[in-house]
Amino acid sequence: MDGLDTLKAKYLTAVADATDESALEEVRVAALGKKGEISAMMATLGKMDPEARKAAGASLNALKDEIDAALRARKAGLADAALDERLRTEWLDVTLPGRPRRMGTIHPVSQVMEELTAIFADMGFAVAEGPQVESDWYNFDALNIPPEHPARQEHDTFFMHRAPGDNRPPHVLRTHTSPVQIRAMMDKGAPIRVIAPGRVYRMDMDQTHTPMFHQVEGLAIDRDISMANLKWCLEEFCRAFFEVPSVELRFRASHFPFTEPSAEVDIRCSWEGGQLKIGQGDKWMEILGSGMVHPKVLTAAGVNPDEWQGFAFGMGIDRIAMLKYGIPDLRAFFESDLRWLRHYGFAALDMPDLPGGLSR
C-alpha cells in the first residue's frame, strides 16, 4: 500500500506539534477516529485479494499502533508539563511556622473557677470538694437551718425520691456548697482555710437564675479570726478578680442561720454607658453573703467554739462571671451554643495566674 510513510510522517509531526490535549485529540480523531484517514484505509482492505489484504493489513496495523503510541506518549508529556507548571506556581514552603489554631474553648464558668482558685490559693486557701447529693443533716441540720426554714420546703429544694417505708435520712441535691465546709472541718479539724466551688441546685428559673448553677464558699477557722480578716480577704479577692487597683466594699447587716453576725456585701461601681466599672462611681451592687461562723455550726462539725472561731462567705460563680465578662443572660451558660462559647470562651492552654494576669 503506497503512501504509508508519508502518512506516518504527517501524523507523527502533528502529534509532536500539538500544544495541548484538545489539539492532540483533534489529531487522534483525524487519524484513528471512525472517519479518520487510517480508519478509512482499513475499510478498503475487504476489496483486496487475500495476499494483498494480508500485507496491507499488517502495514496499516503497524502504522496505527505507532501513531497510537505517539499519541499516548505526547499526552503523558503534556500532563507532566502541566503538573510542572502548577508546581512552579502553586508551591508551599513547608519550613514556614505553622498557623496557630485554637484547640478547644474553655467555658467562662470553668475559667472563673480557675481564676478564683488562683486568687485564694495565693491567700493560703485549699480547695475542698464534696458530693452533690447530700443528706439533709449535712445540707441543713449541721448548718443550723431549722426544720421550718423555707429552704427545707419542696418548692425550694430538690429532694431525692424515697420508697414508702424507707427509713433512711432524706437526701437532697445540695442547695449550697456549705456542706463541704462541714465535711472539711470534720475531716481536717481546726485551723483550716478552704474554698468549696461546685454545682448547686435550687428550684428557680429566669434570666438571672437557673435550677442548677455554680457557687463558691470560703471558710477560715483559727483562734483569733475576726470580721476585719473577712473584710481584708474579700477586698483582696475583688481587687484581684476584677483586675482593678482598688475596690470599696460595704457590709450590711443580714441574717443567715449558719453565721452570726451576718452581712451582705456590696461593691462600689458605676454603670456609665451601660458598662460596669468596679471600684468607682456612686452605685452599690450586692455580690455575696458572709459572716462569722455560728458556734452551733462549729459544734456540729466537731470544732470547739470556745477555742476556735472563723468566717465564711459564699458567692455565685455564674453571677461574678456575668459581671466581669459582660454576659447578659445566665441561661446562655447552659444552652451548649458553640457560637456563644467561641465568643465568650477562653483559649484552652491559657491558664490564669496572678503574675501573668487572670483574663489574658
C-alpha positions as CSV (number, residue, x, y, z in Angstrom):
1,M,0.0,0.0,0.0
2,D,1.5,3.3,-1.2
3,G,1.9,6.5,0.8
4,L,2.1,5.0,4.3
5,D,5.5,6.5,5.0
6,T,4.2,10.0,4.1
7,L,1.0,9.4,6.2
8,K,3.1,8.3,9.2
9,A,5.4,11.3,8.9
10,K,2.3,13.6,8.6
11,Y,0.7,12.4,11.8
12,L,3.8,12.0,13.9
13,T,4.7,15.6,13.1
14,A,1.1,16.7,14.0
15,V,1.4,14.8,17.3
16,A,4.7,16.4,18.1
17,D,3.3,19.9,17.3
18,A,0.2,19.5,19.5
19,T,0.5,22.1,22.3
20,D,-2.4,20.9,24.5
21,E,-4.7,17.9,25.0
22,S,-7.5,19.3,22.8
23,A,-5.1,19.7,19.8
24,L,-3.9,16.2,20.4
25,E,-7.4,14.9,20.4
26,E,-8.0,16.5,17.0
27,V,-5.0,14.7,15.6
28,R,-6.3,11.4,17.1
29,V,-9.7,11.8,15.5
30,A,-8.3,12.8,12.2
31,A,-6.0,9.7,12.1
32,L,-7.8,7.0,14.1
33,G,-11.3,8.2,14.6
34,K,-14.2,6.3,12.9
35,K,-14.0,8.7,10.0
36,G,-10.2,9.1,10.3
37,E,-7.8,8.8,7.4
38,I,-6.2,5.5,8.6
39,S,-9.6,4.1,9.6
40,A,-10.8,4.8,6.0
41,M,-7.8,2.9,4.6
42,M,-8.6,0.0,6.8
43,A,-12.1,-0.1,5.4
44,T,-10.7,-0.7,1.9
45,L,-9.0,-4.0,2.9
46,G,-12.1,-6.0,2.1
47,K,-11.9,-5.2,-1.6
48,M,-8.3,-6.6,-1.9
49,D,-7.3,-10.2,-2.8
50,P,-6.1,-12.3,0.2
51,E,-2.4,-11.8,-0.3
52,A,-2.5,-8.1,-0.8
53,R,-5.0,-7.7,2.1
54,K,-2.6,-9.6,4.4
55,A,0.3,-7.4,3.5
56,A,-1.6,-4.1,3.6
57,G,-3.4,-5.0,6.8
58,A,-0.1,-5.7,8.6
59,S,1.3,-2.4,7.4
60,L,-1.8,-0.4,8.4
61,N,-1.9,-2.0,11.9
62,A,1.7,-1.2,12.4
63,L,1.1,2.4,11.4
64,K,-2.0,2.6,13.7
65,D,0.0,1.2,16.6
66,E,2.9,3.6,16.1
67,I,0.6,6.7,15.9
68,D,-1.4,5.5,18.9
69,A,1.8,5.1,20.9
70,A,2.9,8.5,19.8
71,L,-0.4,10.0,20.9
72,R,-0.2,8.4,24.4
73,A,3.4,9.5,24.9
74,R,2.6,13.0,23.9
75,K,-0.4,13.1,26.2
76,A,1.7,11.9,29.1
77,G,4.3,14.6,28.3
78,L,1.7,17.3,28.2
79,A,0.3,16.2,31.6
80,D,3.8,16.2,33.1
81,A,4.4,19.7,31.7
82,A,1.1,20.9,33.1
83,L,2.0,19.4,36.5
84,D,5.4,21.0,36.5
85,E,3.9,24.4,35.7
86,R,1.3,24.0,38.5
87,L,4.0,23.0,41.0
88,R,6.1,26.0,39.9
89,T,3.2,28.5,40.5
90,E,1.5,26.7,43.5
91,W,4.3,26.0,45.8
92,L,4.3,25.7,49.6
93,D,7.2,26.4,51.8
94,V,7.0,23.7,54.5
95,T,9.7,25.4,56.5
96,L,7.3,28.3,57.5
97,P,6.0,28.2,61.0
98,G,2.5,26.6,61.3
99,R,-0.5,28.9,61.7
100,P,-1.9,28.8,65.2
101,R,-5.2,27.1,65.6
102,R,-7.5,27.3,68.6
103,M,-7.5,23.9,70.4
104,G,-10.9,23.9,72.1
105,T,-12.5,26.6,74.2
106,I,-12.8,27.0,78.0
107,H,-16.3,27.8,79.3
108,P,-16.5,31.1,81.3
109,V,-17.6,29.2,84.4
110,S,-14.5,26.9,84.2
111,Q,-12.3,29.9,83.6
112,V,-13.7,31.8,86.6
113,M,-13.3,28.7,88.8
114,E,-9.6,28.6,87.8
115,E,-9.3,32.4,88.4
116,L,-10.8,32.4,91.9
117,T,-8.8,29.2,92.8
118,A,-5.6,31.0,91.8
119,I,-6.5,34.1,93.9
120,F,-7.5,32.2,97.1
121,A,-4.5,29.8,96.7
122,D,-2.3,32.9,97.0
123,M,-4.0,33.6,100.3
124,G,-3.4,30.1,101.6
125,F,-6.8,28.5,100.9
126,A,-7.0,24.9,99.7
127,V,-9.8,23.6,97.5
128,A,-12.3,21.2,99.2
129,E,-14.9,19.0,97.4
130,G,-17.9,17.0,98.4
131,P,-20.9,15.1,97.0
132,Q,-23.7,16.8,95.1
133,V,-26.3,14.5,96.7
134,E,-26.3,15.2,100.4
135,S,-28.2,14.1,103.4
136,D,-30.4,16.8,104.9
137,W,-28.2,16.7,108.0
138,Y,-25.2,18.0,106.1
139,N,-27.2,20.3,104.0
140,F,-29.5,21.7,106.7
141,D,-29.1,20.5,110.3
142,A,-25.4,20.8,110.6
143,L,-25.7,24.4,109.3
144,N,-28.2,25.4,111.9
145,I,-31.1,25.6,109.4
146,P,-34.2,24.8,111.4
147,P,-36.9,22.4,110.2
148,E,-39.4,25.2,109.5
149,H,-37.0,27.2,107.3
150,P,-38.3,27.8,103.7
151,A,-35.2,26.3,102.2
152,R,-36.3,22.9,103.6
153,Q,-39.6,23.0,101.7
154,E,-40.1,21.1,98.4
155,H,-40.9,24.3,96.5
156,D,-37.3,25.4,97.1
157,T,-35.2,22.2,97.2
158,F,-34.9,19.1,95.1
159,F,-35.5,16.1,97.4
160,M,-34.5,12.6,96.3
161,H,-37.3,10.1,95.9
162,R,-37.8,7.6,98.8
163,A,-39.8,4.5,98.5
164,P,-42.6,4.0,101.0
165,G,-41.3,2.6,104.3
166,D,-37.7,3.8,103.6
167,N,-36.5,5.0,107.0
168,R,-33.1,6.3,105.8
169,P,-32.5,10.0,106.3
170,P,-33.8,12.1,103.4
171,H,-31.3,13.2,100.7
172,V,-31.3,16.3,98.6
173,L,-29.4,17.8,95.7
174,R,-27.3,20.2,97.7
175,T,-28.6,23.7,97.7
176,H,-25.2,25.3,98.5
177,T,-21.6,24.1,98.9
178,S,-21.7,24.8,102.7
179,P,-21.9,21.0,103.4
180,V,-18.4,20.8,102.0
181,Q,-17.3,23.1,104.8
182,I,-18.8,20.8,107.4
183,R,-17.1,17.8,105.9
184,A,-13.8,19.6,105.7
185,M,-13.9,20.6,109.4
186,M,-14.9,17.1,110.4
187,D,-12.0,15.6,108.3
188,K,-9.2,18.2,109.0
189,G,-10.3,19.9,112.2
190,A,-9.0,23.4,113.0
191,P,-7.2,25.6,112.0
192,I,-8.4,25.4,108.4
193,R,-8.7,27.6,105.3
194,V,-10.7,26.1,102.3
195,I,-12.8,27.2,99.4
196,A,-15.6,24.9,98.1
197,P,-16.5,25.6,94.4
198,G,-19.1,23.5,92.7
199,R,-22.6,22.9,91.3
200,V,-25.6,23.5,93.4
201,Y,-29.4,23.1,92.8
202,R,-32.5,25.2,93.6
203,M,-35.9,25.4,92.1
204,D,-35.6,28.7,90.3
205,M,-35.5,29.8,86.6
206,D,-35.4,33.2,85.0
207,Q,-32.9,35.5,83.3
208,T,-30.6,35.5,86.3
209,H,-31.5,32.1,87.9
210,T,-31.3,28.5,86.8
211,P,-32.2,25.3,88.6
212,M,-28.5,24.3,88.5
213,F,-25.8,26.9,89.0
214,H,-22.3,27.2,90.4
215,Q,-21.2,28.6,93.8
216,V,-18.0,29.0,95.8
217,E,-17.9,29.3,99.5
218,G,-14.9,30.1,101.7
219,L,-14.1,29.1,105.3
220,A,-11.3,30.2,107.6
221,I,-11.1,28.9,111.2
222,D,-8.4,29.9,113.6
223,R,-8.1,31.2,117.2
224,D,-8.1,35.0,116.5
225,I,-10.0,35.5,113.3
226,S,-12.4,38.5,113.1
227,M,-14.6,40.4,110.7
228,A,-11.6,42.5,109.9
229,N,-9.9,39.5,108.4
230,L,-13.0,38.7,106.5
231,K,-13.1,42.3,105.1
232,W,-9.5,42.2,104.0
233,C,-9.9,38.8,102.4
234,L,-12.9,39.9,100.3
235,E,-11.3,43.2,99.3
236,E,-8.2,41.4,98.1
237,F,-10.3,38.9,96.2
238,C,-12.4,41.5,94.4
239,R,-9.4,43.6,93.6
240,A,-7.6,40.7,92.0
241,F,-10.6,39.1,90.3
242,F,-11.9,42.3,88.7
243,E,-8.3,43.4,88.0
244,V,-8.6,46.9,89.3
245,P,-6.2,48.8,91.6
246,S,-8.7,49.2,94.4
247,V,-12.2,48.4,95.5
248,E,-14.6,49.6,98.2
249,L,-16.9,47.2,99.9
250,R,-20.0,47.9,102.1
251,F,-21.2,45.5,104.7
252,R,-24.9,45.5,105.5
253,A,-26.3,43.6,108.5
254,S,-28.2,40.5,107.4
255,H,-29.3,37.1,108.7
256,F,-28.0,33.6,107.8
257,P,-28.6,30.6,110.0
258,F,-25.0,29.5,109.8
259,T,-23.3,32.8,110.6
260,E,-23.6,35.3,113.4
261,P,-23.1,38.2,112.9
262,S,-24.0,38.0,109.2
263,A,-23.5,40.6,106.4
264,E,-24.5,41.1,102.8
265,V,-21.5,42.6,100.9
266,D,-21.9,45.3,98.3
267,I,-19.2,46.7,96.0
268,R,-18.9,50.2,94.7
269,C,-19.4,50.5,90.9
270,S,-20.8,52.6,88.1
271,W,-22.9,51.8,85.0
272,E,-21.9,54.7,82.8
273,G,-22.8,54.0,79.2
274,G,-24.2,50.6,80.2
275,Q,-20.7,49.3,81.1
276,L,-19.9,48.1,84.5
277,K,-16.9,49.6,86.2
278,I,-15.8,48.3,89.5
279,G,-14.2,50.4,92.2
280,Q,-15.6,53.8,91.0
281,G,-18.9,55.6,90.8
282,D,-21.7,56.2,93.2
283,K,-23.6,52.9,92.8
284,W,-23.5,49.8,95.0
285,M,-24.1,46.2,93.9
286,E,-24.6,43.2,96.1
287,I,-22.1,40.4,95.2
288,L,-22.1,37.9,98.2
289,G,-23.1,37.0,101.7
290,S,-20.8,36.4,104.6
291,G,-20.3,36.4,108.4
292,M,-18.7,34.8,111.4
293,V,-19.3,31.0,111.6
294,H,-22.1,30.3,114.1
295,P,-21.0,28.3,117.2
296,K,-23.6,25.7,116.5
297,V,-22.1,25.0,113.1
298,L,-18.6,24.6,114.7
299,T,-20.0,22.2,117.3
300,A,-21.8,20.1,114.6
301,A,-18.5,19.8,112.7
302,G,-16.6,18.7,115.8
303,V,-14.8,22.0,116.4
304,N,-14.9,23.5,119.9
305,P,-16.4,27.1,119.6
306,D,-14.7,28.1,122.9
307,E,-11.3,27.7,121.3
308,W,-11.9,28.4,117.6
309,Q,-13.7,31.0,115.6
310,G,-13.7,32.0,111.9
311,F,-15.5,33.5,109.0
312,A,-17.4,32.1,106.0
313,F,-18.6,33.6,102.7
314,G,-20.4,32.5,99.6
315,M,-21.0,33.9,96.1
316,G,-22.4,32.7,92.8
317,I,-19.7,31.9,90.2
318,D,-22.0,32.4,87.3
319,R,-23.0,35.8,88.6
320,I,-19.5,37.1,89.0
321,A,-18.6,35.7,85.6
322,M,-21.5,37.6,84.1
323,L,-20.4,40.8,85.8
324,K,-16.7,40.5,84.8
325,Y,-17.2,39.4,81.2
326,G,-20.4,41.3,80.3
327,I,-22.6,38.2,79.8
328,P,-26.3,39.4,79.8
329,D,-28.3,36.2,80.3
330,L,-27.4,33.4,82.8
331,R,-29.4,30.8,80.8
332,A,-27.0,31.0,77.9
333,F,-24.3,29.4,80.1
334,F,-26.2,26.1,79.8
335,E,-27.5,26.1,76.2
336,S,-24.5,24.4,74.5
337,D,-24.3,27.0,71.8
338,L,-20.9,26.8,70.2
339,R,-21.2,30.3,68.7
340,W,-21.7,31.7,72.2
341,L,-18.8,29.6,73.6
342,R,-16.4,30.8,70.9
343,H,-17.4,34.4,71.6
344,Y,-17.2,34.3,75.5
345,G,-14.8,31.3,75.9
346,F,-11.1,31.2,76.6
347,A,-8.1,29.6,75.0
348,A,-7.6,26.1,76.3
349,L,-3.9,26.5,77.2
350,D,-4.1,30.0,78.8
351,M,-4.2,29.1,82.5
352,P,-4.9,32.1,84.7
353,D,-2.3,33.1,87.3
354,L,-1.8,36.3,89.3
355,P,1.6,37.4,87.9
356,G,0.6,36.8,84.3
357,G,-2.9,38.2,84.6
358,L,-6.1,36.3,85.1
359,S,-8.0,37.0,81.9
360,R,-5.3,37.1,79.3
